[in-house]
């Protein structure tokens, strides 16, 4: 299973959009908790997981990631998080992360 996810910097409020098989690992990388951290700037840390949606394949997750990135709008992302928008190839609104429990806590 692959996921498209959105992280939000608790310091700057900036969003980061990505796709991965392991959201919890990517969050730890972004926060510099692993021995091979991502190139995330320390000034942006800590990051929190604010959204994730499952996909059956890597290509589907990457297509959703690209779609979100083409919006290039914090307002659009905020509306996606609020449930006002949905990703076009999904048939129903995407459940809010808080409604499903935090995946990073598991």
C-alpha positions as CSV (number, residue, x, y, z in Angstrom):
1,X,0.0,0.0,0.0
2,X,1.2,3.5,-0.9
3,X,0.2,6.8,0.6
4,X,0.1,10.4,-0.4
5,X,0.7,12.5,2.7
6,X,0.9,16.1,3.9
7,X,3.2,17.3,6.7
8,X,2.9,20.7,8.3
9,X,5.8,22.5,9.9
10,X,4.9,23.5,13.5
11,X,7.3,26.4,13.3
12,X,6.6,28.0,9.9
13,X,3.2,26.6,9.0
14,X,4.7,25.4,5.6
15,X,3.3,22.2,4.0
16,X,5.2,19.3,2.6
17,X,3.5,16.9,0.2
18,X,4.9,13.5,-0.6
19,X,4.2,9.8,-1.4
20,X,5.6,6.8,0.3
21,X,5.0,3.2,1.6
22,X,5.9,4.2,5.1
23,X,4.5,7.5,6.4
24,X,5.8,7.1,9.9
25,X,9.3,6.6,8.6
26,X,9.1,9.6,6.4
27,X,7.9,11.7,9.3
28,X,10.8,10.6,11.4
29,X,13.2,11.4,8.5
30,X,11.7,14.9,8.1
31,X,12.1,15.5,11.8
32,X,15.8,14.3,11.8
33,X,15.2,11.3,14.0
34,X,16.8,8.7,11.8
35,X,20.5,8.3,11.1
36,X,19.9,9.3,7.4
37,X,17.6,12.3,7.8
38,X,16.1,13.9,4.8
39,X,17.3,17.3,3.5
40,X,14.6,19.0,5.5
41,X,15.9,22.2,7.0
42,X,16.2,22.1,10.8
43,X,14.4,25.5,11.0
44,X,11.2,23.8,9.6
45,X,11.2,21.1,12.3
46,X,9.2,19.7,13.9
47,X,6.8,18.4,11.3
48,X,3.4,16.9,12.0
49,X,1.3,14.6,9.9
50,X,-1.9,16.4,8.9
51,X,-3.2,14.2,6.1
52,X,-2.7,10.8,4.4
53,X,-4.7,8.8,1.9
54,X,-4.0,5.2,0.8
55,X,-3.5,4.1,-2.8
56,X,-3.2,0.6,-4.3
57,X,-0.1,1.4,-6.3
58,X,2.9,3.7,-6.3
59,X,1.9,5.3,-9.6
60,X,-1.6,6.2,-8.1
61,X,0.0,7.8,-5.0
62,X,2.5,9.7,-7.1
63,X,-0.3,11.0,-9.4
64,X,-2.2,12.3,-6.3
65,X,1.0,13.9,-5.0
66,X,1.6,15.6,-8.3
67,X,-2.0,16.8,-8.4
68,X,-1.8,18.4,-5.0
69,X,1.5,20.0,-5.9
70,X,0.1,21.5,-9.1
71,X,-2.5,23.4,-7.0
72,X,0.4,25.4,-5.4
73,X,-1.9,26.9,-2.9
74,X,-1.9,26.8,0.9
75,X,-5.6,27.7,0.7
76,X,-6.4,24.7,-1.6
77,X,-4.5,22.4,0.8
78,X,-6.4,23.9,3.8
79,X,-9.7,23.2,2.0
80,X,-8.6,19.6,1.3
81,X,-7.7,19.1,4.9
82,X,-11.1,20.6,5.9
83,X,-12.9,18.1,3.6
84,X,-14.1,20.8,1.2
85,X,-12.1,19.3,-1.7
86,X,-11.3,15.8,-2.7
87,X,-8.7,14.4,-5.0
88,X,-10.3,13.9,-8.4
89,X,-9.8,10.2,-8.9
90,X,-11.3,9.2,-5.6
91,X,-15.0,8.7,-5.5
92,X,-15.7,10.1,-2.1
93,X,-14.4,12.8,0.2
94,X,-11.1,11.8,1.9
95,X,-11.6,11.2,5.6
96,X,-9.9,13.7,7.8
97,X,-6.8,12.3,9.6
98,X,-8.3,13.1,13.0
99,X,-11.4,11.0,12.2
100,X,-9.2,7.9,11.5
101,X,-6.7,8.3,14.3
102,X,-3.1,9.4,13.8
103,X,-1.2,6.8,11.7
104,X,2.1,8.1,13.0
105,X,1.1,7.0,16.5
106,X,0.7,3.4,15.6
